[in-house]
Amino acid sequence: MMSVDALVRDHIRNLNPYEPVLPFEVISQELGIPIENIVKLDANENPYGPLPAAREALATLQFPHIYPDSQSQILAAAIAERIAVPPAHILPGAGADELIDLTMRLFINPGDGVLTCPPTFGMYAFDTSIHAGHFIEVHRKADFALDVAAVEQAVSRWKPKLLFIASPNNPDGGLMSRQEFERLAALPVVLVVDEAYVEFAGDDVSVIRDVPHRKNVIVLRTFSKWAGLAGLRVGYGVFPESLLPHLRKIKQPYMVSAAANAAALASLEHAGELDAIGQKLILERTRLLQGLEAIRYLEPYPSHANFILCQVTGRDAARLKAALRKQGILIRYFRTRGLEDHIRISVGRPEDTRAVLAALREWE
């Protein structure tokens, strides 16, 4: 009898799955701690959740039985007004993750190069593997700064099609400077700038309004962080206008659900309220950083995102993460190169900051 497994594409059979954080409902059951007592600081979600207007839009959704607009035209127009970019450049999707995959689907044949600068978001490597691309790494410097000269050399040598840069970068929260952007955008490669956390860094650092004036720059954003809609999966990409017809050919027909569309529109209508929440998180980031700096075995890095990366010195980072988990405090620990002794803590509410700092002090 034929083995169905034998028909699976070889590179998929050998692919390591992406490892997301566990749902806190599952952790709640494992630990025997009620969900409301879990301090969830491991996935960079917005602790304040959706705005009341977004919740109301979900509660009063009129046509959930009808397929949504496959082009998300009204949402694209609302996004265009928010970011001051013509809607002809904008494609909404089911989170930035889907748009990363869609970008690779557009450009990458088996063996084509995709370059990234780790440590960074793991989906770039994961999606490259799915598309059987050639994954090229140019590691960041010891302080997580980009090594632009090394990137230039790698592009010259390997000739990748795509270059992914997260700004602010995950997991360290560092920014790509304007000078670095100009050098990278001048390379013979499609530069994809992932701005998932840019609302916590300031609009003046974004390159999103450069896209209409460039032929090789793409910017991705999400409603997961700024708008608290991580569970609804909605984001958008800003692309050179010439790419939109090709992207529409290859995308799934209904990328943004009716629920996600309604919540995103309500969020944009009340963007001022979200900006105010963002400012609260920026202030809390400062307070968290100050608290972490006072802990002798931690060396936190300055961050422009809604999380802070810390090097753990004189302690075992994995054991520290596990100990906090038993108390219902969830932080992120990385086992990847260059991060073996690091933890990442999302910025939460003031009570979350108090809880995590108190738990960390117990290890002094």
DRENDO-1510 file (C-alpha; in Angstrom, 1 decimal, always signed):
<recs>
REC; n; res; u; v; w
REC; 1; MET; +0.0; +0.0; +0.0 .
REC; 2; MET; +1.2; +3.5; -0.9 .
REC; 3; SER; +2.4; +5.6; +2.1 .
REC; 4; VAL; +0.8; +9.0; +2.0 .
REC; 5; ASP; +3.7; +10.4; +4.1 .
REC; 6; ALA; +6.1; +9.5; +1.3 .
REC; 7; LEU; +4.3; +12.0; -0.9 .
REC; 8; VAL; +4.9; +15.0; +1.4 .
REC; 9; ARG; +7.5; +17.4; +0.0 .
REC; 10; ASP; +10.9; +16.6; +1.3 .
REC; 11; HIS; +11.6; +20.1; +2.7 .
REC; 12; ILE; +8.3; +20.0; +4.6 .
REC; 13; ARG; +9.0; +16.6; +6.0 .
REC; 14; ASN; +12.3; +17.9; +7.5 .
REC; 15; LEU; +10.9; +21.3; +8.6 .
REC; 16; ASN; +11.0; +22.2; +12.3 .
REC; 17; PRO; +7.6; +23.7; +13.3 .
REC; 18; TYR; +7.3; +27.2; +14.6 .
REC; 19; GLU; +7.0; +27.3; +18.4 .
REC; 20; PRO; +4.5; +29.9; +19.5 .
REC; 21; VAL; +3.9; +30.6; +23.2 .
REC; 22; LEU; +1.3; +28.3; +24.9 .
REC; 23; PRO; -2.2; +29.8; +25.3 .
REC; 24; PHE; -2.6; +31.1; +28.8 .
REC; 25; GLU; -5.8; +29.1; +29.2 .
REC; 26; VAL; -3.7; +25.9; +28.8 .
REC; 27; ILE; -1.1; +27.2; +31.3 .
REC; 28; SER; -3.9; +28.2; +33.7 .
REC; 29; GLN; -5.1; +24.6; +33.7 .
REC; 30; GLU; -1.6; +23.2; +34.0 .
REC; 31; LEU; -0.7; +25.4; +37.0 .
REC; 32; GLY; -4.1; +25.4; +38.7 .
REC; 33; ILE; -4.1; +29.2; +38.7 .
REC; 34; PRO; -7.2; +31.1; +37.5 .
REC; 35; ILE; -6.8; +32.9; +34.2 .
REC; 36; GLU; -7.4; +36.3; +35.8 .
REC; 37; ASN; -4.4; +35.7; +38.1 .
REC; 38; ILE; -2.0; +35.0; +35.3 .
REC; 39; VAL; +0.4; +37.8; +34.5 .
REC; 40; LYS; +1.0; +37.3; +30.8 .
REC; 41; LEU; +4.1; +39.1; +29.7 .
REC; 42; ASP; +5.5; +36.6; +27.2 .
REC; 43; ALA; +4.0; +37.5; +23.8 .
REC; 44; ASN; +3.9; +41.3; +23.6 .
REC; 45; GLU; +0.2; +41.6; +23.5 .
REC; 46; ASN; -1.6; +44.8; +24.5 .
REC; 47; PRO; -2.7; +44.2; +28.1 .
REC; 48; TYR; -5.6; +46.6; +27.8 .
REC; 49; GLY; -7.1; +44.7; +24.9 .
REC; 50; PRO; -9.5; +46.1; +22.3 .
REC; 51; LEU; -11.2; +49.4; +22.7 .
REC; 52; PRO; -14.9; +49.4; +23.9 .
REC; 53; ALA; -15.8; +50.6; +20.4 .
REC; 54; ALA; -14.1; +47.6; +18.9 .
REC; 55; ARG; -15.9; +45.2; +21.3 .
REC; 56; GLU; -19.2; +46.9; +20.5 .
REC; 57; ALA; -18.5; +46.5; +16.7 .
REC; 58; LEU; -18.0; +42.8; +17.3 .
REC; 59; ALA; -21.1; +42.5; +19.5 .
REC; 60; THR; -23.3; +44.1; +16.9 .
REC; 61; LEU; -21.8; +42.5; +13.8 .
REC; 62; GLN; -24.7; +42.5; +11.3 .
REC; 63; PHE; -23.6; +40.0; +8.6 .
REC; 64; PRO; -21.3; +37.3; +9.9 .
REC; 65; HIS; -23.1; +34.9; +7.6 .
REC; 66; ILE; -22.0; +36.8; +4.5 .
REC; 67; TYR; -18.5; +36.6; +3.0 .
REC; 68; PRO; -16.5; +39.8; +3.6 .
REC; 69; ASP; -15.1; +42.1; +0.9 .
REC; 70; SER; -12.3; +40.1; -0.6 .
REC; 71; GLN; -10.3; +43.3; -1.2 .
REC; 72; SER; -11.1; +44.9; +2.2 .
REC; 73; GLN; -11.6; +48.2; +0.4 .
REC; 74; ILE; -13.2; +50.2; +3.2 .
REC; 75; LEU; -10.5; +49.0; +5.6 .
REC; 76; ALA; -7.7; +49.9; +3.2 .
REC; 77; ALA; -9.2; +53.4; +2.8 .
REC; 78; ALA; -9.4; +53.9; +6.5 .
REC; 79; ILE; -5.8; +52.7; +6.9 .
REC; 80; ALA; -4.7; +55.1; +4.1 .
REC; 81; GLU; -6.2; +58.0; +6.0 .
REC; 82; ARG; -4.4; +57.0; +9.2 .
REC; 83; ILE; -1.0; +56.6; +7.6 .
REC; 84; ALA; -1.2; +59.2; +4.8 .
REC; 85; VAL; -0.5; +56.7; +2.0 .
REC; 86; PRO; -2.8; +56.2; -1.0 .
REC; 87; PRO; -5.0; +53.1; -0.6 .
REC; 88; ALA; -3.7; +51.7; -4.0 .
REC; 89; HIS; -0.6; +50.7; -2.0 .
REC; 90; ILE; -2.3; +48.9; +0.9 .
REC; 91; LEU; -3.3; +45.3; +1.3 .
REC; 92; PRO; -4.9; +44.2; +4.5 .
REC; 93; GLY; -4.4; +40.6; +5.7 .
REC; 94; ALA; -4.8; +38.2; +8.5 .
REC; 95; GLY; -2.1; +39.7; +10.6 .
REC; 96; ALA; +1.4; +40.6; +9.5 .
REC; 97; ASP; +2.3; +36.9; +9.5 .
REC; 98; GLU; +0.1; +36.1; +6.5 .
REC; 99; LEU; +1.6; +39.1; +4.7 .
REC; 100; ILE; +5.1; +37.8; +5.3 .
REC; 101; ASP; +4.1; +34.5; +3.8 .
REC; 102; LEU; +2.3; +36.2; +0.9 .
REC; 103; THR; +5.4; +38.3; +0.1 .
REC; 104; MET; +7.5; +35.2; -0.1 .
REC; 105; ARG; +4.8; +33.4; -2.2 .
REC; 106; LEU; +5.1; +36.3; -4.6 .
REC; 107; PHE; +8.9; +36.4; -4.9 .
REC; 108; ILE; +10.5; +33.1; -3.8 .
REC; 109; ASN; +11.2; +30.1; -6.0 .
REC; 110; PRO; +12.9; +27.1; -4.4 .
REC; 111; GLY; +16.5; +28.1; -3.8 .
REC; 112; ASP; +16.0; +31.8; -3.9 .
REC; 113; GLY; +17.7; +33.8; -1.1 .
REC; 114; VAL; +16.0; +35.5; +1.8 .
REC; 115; LEU; +18.3; +37.5; +4.1 .
REC; 116; THR; +17.6; +38.4; +7.7 .
REC; 117; CYS; +19.6; +39.8; +10.7 .
REC; 118; PRO; +19.1; +37.6; +13.7 .
REC; 119; PRO; +18.3; +37.6; +16.5 .
REC; 120; THR; +15.0; +38.7; +15.1 .
REC; 121; PHE; +11.4; +37.5; +14.5 .
REC; 122; GLY; +11.4; +33.7; +13.8 .
REC; 123; MET; +8.7; +33.8; +11.1 .
REC; 124; TYR; +11.1; +35.0; +8.5 .
REC; 125; ALA; +13.2; +31.9; +8.7 .
REC; 126; PHE; +10.1; +29.7; +9.1 .
REC; 127; ASP; +8.4; +31.0; +6.0 .
REC; 128; THR; +11.6; +30.8; +4.0 .
REC; 129; SER; +11.8; +27.1; +4.9 .
REC; 130; ILE; +8.1; +26.5; +3.9 .
REC; 131; HIS; +8.9; +28.1; +0.4 .
REC; 132; ALA; +12.1; +26.1; +0.1 .
REC; 133; GLY; +14.1; +29.3; +0.0 .
REC; 134; HIS; +17.8; +29.8; +0.8 .
REC; 135; PHE; +17.9; +31.4; +4.3 .
REC; 136; ILE; +20.8; +33.7; +4.7 .
REC; 137; GLU; +21.7; +35.2; +8.1 .
REC; 138; VAL; +23.8; +38.2; +8.9 .
REC; 139; HIS; +24.0; +38.3; +12.7 .
REC; 140; ARG; +23.7; +41.6; +14.5 .
REC; 141; LYS; +26.4; +43.1; +16.6 .
REC; 142; ALA; +26.9; +42.3; +20.3 .
REC; 143; ASP; +24.6; +45.2; +21.1 .
REC; 144; PHE; +22.0; +44.0; +18.6 .
REC; 145; ALA; +22.8; +46.8; +16.2 .
REC; 146; LEU; +22.6; +46.1; +12.5 .
REC; 147; ASP; +25.8; +45.2; +10.7 .
REC; 148; VAL; +25.0; +47.1; +7.5 .
REC; 149; ALA; +28.4; +46.6; +5.9 .
REC; 150; ALA; +28.1; +42.8; +6.4 .
REC; 151; VAL; +24.5; +42.9; +4.9 .
REC; 152; GLU; +25.9; +44.7; +1.9 .
REC; 153; GLN; +28.6; +42.1; +1.5 .
REC; 154; ALA; +26.1; +39.3; +1.8 .
REC; 155; VAL; +23.8; +40.8; -0.8 .
REC; 156; SER; +26.7; +41.1; -3.2 .
REC; 157; ARG; +27.7; +37.5; -2.5 .
REC; 158; TRP; +24.4; +35.6; -2.3 .
REC; 159; LYS; +22.1; +37.9; -4.3 .
REC; 160; PRO; +19.0; +37.3; -2.2 .
REC; 161; LYS; +15.6; +38.5; -3.5 .
REC; 162; LEU; +14.3; +39.6; -0.1 .
REC; 163; LEU; +15.8; +41.4; +3.0 .
REC; 164; PHE; +13.6; +41.4; +6.1 .
REC; 165; ILE; +14.4; +44.0; +8.8 .
REC; 166; ALA; +12.2; +44.5; +11.9 .
REC; 167; SER; +12.2; +48.0; +13.2 .
REC; 168; PRO; +11.7; +48.1; +16.2 .
REC; 169; ASN; +13.4; +44.7; +16.2 .
REC; 170; ASN; +12.1; +41.7; +18.2 .
REC; 171; PRO; +13.5; +40.7; +20.7 .
REC; 172; ASP; +15.6; +43.7; +21.6 .
REC; 173; GLY; +13.5; +46.7; +20.6 .
REC; 174; GLY; +16.2; +48.4; +18.6 .
REC; 175; LEU; +15.5; +50.8; +15.7 .
REC; 176; MET; +16.9; +50.9; +12.2 .
REC; 177; SER; +18.3; +54.5; +11.7 .
REC; 178; ARG; +17.4; +56.6; +8.7 .
REC; 179; GLN; +21.0; +56.3; +7.4 .
REC; 180; GLU; +20.8; +52.5; +7.7 .
REC; 181; PHE; +17.5; +52.5; +5.8 .
REC; 182; GLU; +18.9; +54.5; +3.0 .
REC; 183; ARG; +21.9; +52.1; +2.6 .
REC; 184; LEU; +19.7; +49.0; +2.7 .
REC; 185; ALA; +17.1; +50.5; +0.3 .
REC; 186; ALA; +19.9; +51.2; -2.2 .
REC; 187; LEU; +20.7; +47.5; -2.4 .
REC; 188; PRO; +19.5; +45.3; -5.4 .
REC; 189; VAL; +17.0; +43.5; -3.2 .
REC; 190; VAL; +13.4; +44.0; -2.0 .
REC; 191; LEU; +13.6; +45.5; +1.5 .
REC; 192; VAL; +10.7; +44.4; +3.7 .
REC; 193; VAL; +10.5; +46.5; +6.9 .
REC; 194; ASP; +8.4; +44.9; +9.6 .
REC; 195; GLU; +7.0; +47.8; +11.8 .
REC; 196; ALA; +4.8; +45.7; +14.1 .
REC; 197; TYR; +5.9; +47.7; +17.1 .
REC; 198; VAL; +6.4; +51.1; +15.5 .
REC; 199; GLU; +3.5; +52.8; +17.4 .
REC; 200; PHE; +5.6; +52.5; +20.6 .
REC; 201; ALA; +8.6; +54.1; +18.9 .
REC; 202; GLY; +7.0; +57.3; +17.4 .
REC; 203; ASP; +5.7; +58.0; +13.9 .
REC; 204; ASP; +8.9; +59.9; +13.0 .
REC; 205; VAL; +10.9; +56.7; +12.9 .
REC; 206; SER; +8.6; +55.0; +10.4 .
REC; 207; VAL; +9.5; +54.5; +6.7 .
REC; 208; ILE; +5.9; +53.7; +5.7 .
REC; 209; ARG; +5.5; +56.9; +3.7 .
REC; 210; ASP; +8.6; +56.2; +1.7 .
REC; 211; VAL; +7.0; +53.2; +0.0 .
REC; 212; PRO; +5.1; +55.2; -2.7 .
REC; 213; HIS; +8.4; +56.8; -3.8 .
REC; 214; ARG; +10.4; +53.6; -3.8 .
REC; 215; LYS; +10.3; +50.6; -6.1 .
REC; 216; ASN; +11.8; +48.0; -3.8 .
REC; 217; VAL; +10.5; +48.8; -0.3 .
REC; 218; ILE; +7.6; +47.0; +1.5 .
REC; 219; VAL; +6.4; +47.9; +5.0 .
REC; 220; LEU; +4.3; +45.5; +7.2 .
REC; 221; ARG; +2.2; +46.5; +10.2 .
REC; 222; THR; -0.3; +44.8; +12.5 .
REC; 223; PHE; -3.3; +45.6; +14.7 .
REC; 224; SER; -2.2; +43.0; +17.2 .
REC; 225; LYS; +0.0; +45.3; +19.4 .
REC; 226; TRP; -1.2; +48.9; +19.1 .
REC; 227; ALA; -4.9; +48.0; +18.8 .
REC; 228; GLY; -5.1; +44.9; +21.0 .
REC; 229; LEU; -6.5; +42.7; +18.3 .
REC; 230; ALA; -4.0; +39.9; +18.4 .
REC; 231; GLY; -6.7; +37.2; +18.7 .
REC; 232; LEU; -8.6; +38.5; +15.6 .
REC; 233; ARG; -5.6; +38.4; +13.2 .
REC; 234; VAL; -5.6; +41.6; +11.2 .
REC; 235; GLY; -2.7; +43.6; +9.7 .
REC; 236; TYR; -1.7; +45.3; +6.5 .
REC; 237; GLY; +1.1; +45.7; +4.1 .
REC; 238; VAL; +2.1; +48.8; +2.1 .
REC; 239; PHE; +3.6; +47.8; -1.2 .
REC; 240; PRO; +4.8; +49.4; -4.4 .
REC; 241; GLU; +1.6; +49.9; -6.4 .
REC; 242; SER; +2.8; +47.7; -9.2 .
REC; 243; LEU; +2.8; +44.6; -6.9 .
REC; 244; LEU; -0.9; +44.8; -5.8 .
REC; 245; PRO; -2.3; +43.1; -8.9 .
REC; 246; HIS; +0.0; +40.2; -8.5 .
REC; 247; LEU; -0.6; +39.9; -4.7 .
REC; 248; ARG; -4.4; +39.8; -5.4 .
REC; 249; LYS; -3.9; +37.0; -7.8 .
REC; 250; ILE; -2.2; +34.7; -5.3 .
REC; 251; LYS; -3.8; +35.7; -2.0 .
REC; 252; GLN; -6.6; +33.7; -0.4 .
REC; 253; PRO; -10.0; +35.1; -1.4 .
REC; 254; TYR; -11.0; +36.3; +2.1 .
REC; 255; MET; -8.0; +37.3; +4.0 .
REC; 256; VAL; -9.6; +39.5; +6.6 .
REC; 257; SER; -12.7; +38.1; +8.4 .
REC; 258; ALA; -15.8; +40.2; +8.9 .
REC; 259; ALA; -15.1; +40.3; +12.6 .
REC; 260; ALA; -11.5; +41.4; +12.2 .
REC; 261; ASN; -12.6; +44.0; +9.7 .
REC; 262; ALA; -15.2; +45.5; +12.0 .
REC; 263; ALA; -12.9; +45.6; +15.0 .
REC; 264; ALA; -10.1; +47.2; +12.9 .
REC; 265; LEU; -12.4; +49.9; +11.5 .
REC; 266; ALA; -13.7; +50.7; +14.9 .
REC; 267; SER; -10.1; +50.9; +16.2 .
REC; 268; LEU; -9.1; +53.4; +13.4 .
REC; 269; GLU; -12.2; +55.5; +14.1 .
REC; 270; HIS; -11.0; +55.8; +17.7 .
REC; 271; ALA; -7.3; +55.9; +17.0 .
REC; 272; GLY; -6.7; +58.8; +19.4 .
REC; 273; GLU; -7.8; +56.5; +22.3 .
REC; 274; LEU; -5.3; +53.9; +21.2 .
REC; 275; ASP; -2.6; +56.4; +20.9 .
REC; 276; ALA; -3.3; +57.4; +24.5 .
REC; 277; ILE; -3.0; +53.8; +25.6 .
REC; 278; GLY; +0.2; +53.5; +23.7 .
REC; 279; GLN; +1.6; +56.5; +25.7 .
REC; 280; LYS; +0.6; +54.7; +28.9 .
REC; 281; LEU; +2.5; +51.7; +27.8 .
REC; 282; ILE; +5.5; +53.8; +26.9 .
REC; 283; LEU; +5.5; +55.4; +30.4 .
REC; 284; GLU; +5.2; +51.9; +31.9 .
REC; 285; ARG; +8.1; +50.7; +29.8 .
REC; 286; THR; +10.2; +53.4; +31.4 .
REC; 287; ARG; +9.1; +52.3; +34.9 .
REC; 288; LEU; +9.8; +48.6; +34.1 .
REC; 289; LEU; +13.2; +49.4; +32.7 .
REC; 290; GLN; +14.1; +51.4; +35.8 .
REC; 291; GLY; +13.0; +48.4; +38.0 .
REC; 292; LEU; +14.9; +45.9; +35.9 .
REC; 293; GLU; +18.1; +48.1; +36.0 .
REC; 294; ALA; +17.9; +47.9; +39.8 .
REC; 295; ILE; +18.1; +44.1; +39.8 .
REC; 296; ARG; +21.7; +43.1; +40.1 .
REC; 297; TYR; +21.7; +40.0; +37.9 .
REC; 298; LEU; +19.8; +41.6; +35.0 .
REC; 299; GLU; +21.2; +43.8; +32.2 .
REC; 300; PRO; +18.2; +45.3; +30.3 .
REC; 301; TYR; +18.5; +46.8; +26.9 .
REC; 302; PRO; +16.9; +50.1; +26.0 .
REC; 303; SER; +13.7; +49.4; +23.9 .
REC; 304; HIS; +11.5; +51.3; +21.5 .
REC; 305; ALA; +8.8; +48.6; +21.6 .
REC; 306; ASN; +6.4; +47.2; +24.2 .
REC; 307; PHE; +8.9; +44.8; +25.6 .
REC; 308; ILE; +12.4; +44.8; +27.2 .
REC; 309; LEU; +15.1; +42.3; +26.6 .
REC; 310; CYS; +17.4; +41.4; +29.5 .
REC; 311; GLN; +20.7; +39.5; +29.7 .
REC; 312; VAL; +20.7; +37.3; +32.8 .
REC; 313; THR; +24.1; +37.2; +34.5 .
REC; 314; GLY; +25.1; +34.8; +37.3 .
REC; 315; ARG; +21.7; +33.0; +37.1 .
REC; 316; ASP; +20.2; +30.4; +34.8 .
REC; 317; ALA; +17.8; +32.2; +32.5 .
REC; 318; ALA; +15.8; +29.1; +31.7 .
REC; 319; ARG; +15.4; +28.2; +35.4 .
REC; 320; LEU; +14.4; +31.8; +36.1 .
REC; 321; LYS; +11.7; +31.7; +33.5 .
REC; 322; ALA; +10.4; +28.4; +34.8 .
REC; 323; ALA; +10.3; +29.6; +38.4 .
REC; 324; LEU; +8.2; +32.7; +37.4 .
REC; 325; ARG; +5.9; +30.4; +35.4 .
REC; 326; LYS; +5.1; +28.4; +38.5 .
REC; 327; GLN; +3.9; +31.7; +40.1 .
REC; 328; GLY; +1.7; +32.4; +37.1 .
REC; 329; ILE; +4.1; +35.1; +35.7 .
REC; 330; LEU; +4.8; +34.4; +32.0 .
REC; 331; ILE; +7.9; +35.8; +30.4 .
REC; 332; ARG; +9.8; +34.7; +27.3 .
REC; 333; TYR; +13.1; +32.8; +27.3 .
REC; 334; PHE; +15.0; +32.1; +24.0 .
REC; 335; ARG; +17.1; +29.1; +23.2 .
REC; 336; THR; +18.5; +30.5; +20.0 .
REC; 337; ARG; +22.0; +31.6; +19.2 .
REC; 338; GLY; +23.1; +34.7; +21.1 .
REC; 339; LEU; +20.0; +34.6; +23.4 .
REC; 340; GLU; +20.8; +31.6; +25.6 .
REC; 341; ASP; +21.1; +33.8; +28.6 .
REC; 342; HIS; +18.4; +36.3; +27.8 .
REC; 343; ILE; +14.7; +36.8; +28.8 .
REC; 344; ARG; +12.2; +39.2; +27.3 .
REC; 345; ILE; +9.4; +40.8; +29.3 .
REC; 346; SER; +6.4; +42.5; +27.7 .
REC; 347; VAL; +5.2; +45.8; +29.1 .
REC; 348; GLY; +2.0; +45.3; +31.0 .
REC; 349; ARG; -0.2; +47.3; +33.3 .
REC; 350; PRO; +1.3; +48.9; +36.5 .
REC; 351; GLU; +0.1; +45.9; +38.6 .
REC; 352; ASP; +1.9; +43.5; +36.1 .
REC; 353; THR; +5.1; +45.5; +36.5 .
REC; 354; ARG; +4.9; +45.3; +40.3 .
REC; 355; ALA; +4.3; +41.5; +40.2 .
REC; 356; VAL; +7.1; +40.7; +37.8 .
REC; 357; LEU; +9.6; +42.9; +39.6 .
REC; 358; ALA; +8.7; +41.4; +43.0 .
REC; 359; ALA; +9.2; +37.9; +41.6 .
REC; 360; LEU; +12.5; +38.8; +40.0 .
REC; 361; ARG; +13.8; +40.3; +43.3 .
REC; 362; GLU; +13.2; +37.0; +45.0 .
REC; 363; TRP; +16.2; +35.7; +43.0 .
REC; 364; GLU; +18.6; +38.3; +44.2 .
</recs>
